[in-house]
Amino acid sequence: MVLPAEQWRSLRAAYAASPRAYHHFGHVQDVLAHYRVIDAGIGWHRPHEVWLAVLYHDAVYVPGRSDNEVASAGLAVEHIERRWPQPGIDSRRIADLILLTARHGSLRFEDAGTGEAGEDARLFLDCDMAILGALPEAFAVYDRAIAEEYSAVPRWLYRIQRRKFFRKLLASDRIFLSDFFRERFEAQARRNLQAALKA
């Protein structure tokens, strides 16, 4: 799949709109790598919609803002309805997937939906969260980059909120909502989070 040239330029411009230490286009490329693993294996039910959701899920990102996902979903719908050349794309579904990312750490298995849509949503969300189950060195780079993005927040407050998020993840029954990611990354993610809390 390839975006039309004008749409691609607009998307890349969105990701370059503000300084980002983690939520830049490199993160999108990492998520796309996981997307391709699923695509080549168990597969997606609506691959075009999920692919576009991956591309746009952090297109608007300002640390500390609560409306990043809403703005990213809106930009995705605008770009797709104006520029995407293929018929049959469900832009509402793309927006719904992006909006779910605002609830990372709070979603239960059933919150992602039922049937094929739910299966795609769980895998999409886990692609975005896969960094939690990366090797310790990669997780540490991610953790430092998030801290850099929130450098305007007092360190003591950032540390409290970050540790609260990590503890919430560890207290959940499952960090990864899909069985595919849970089997591959859950144990390492818990080790990474526990180590971060001890640091």
Buried (B, 14 or more C-beta within 10 A) or exposed (E): EEBEEEBBEBBBEBBEEEEBBBBBBEBBEBBBEBBEBBBEEEEBEBBBBBBBBBBBBBBBBBBEEEEBBBBBBBBBBEBBEEBBEEEEBBBEBBBBBBBBBBEBEEBEBEBBBEEEBBBBBBBBBBBBBBBBBBEEEEBBEBBEBBBEBBEEBEEEEBEEEBBEBBEEBEEBEBBBBBBBBBEBBBEBBBEBBEEBEEE
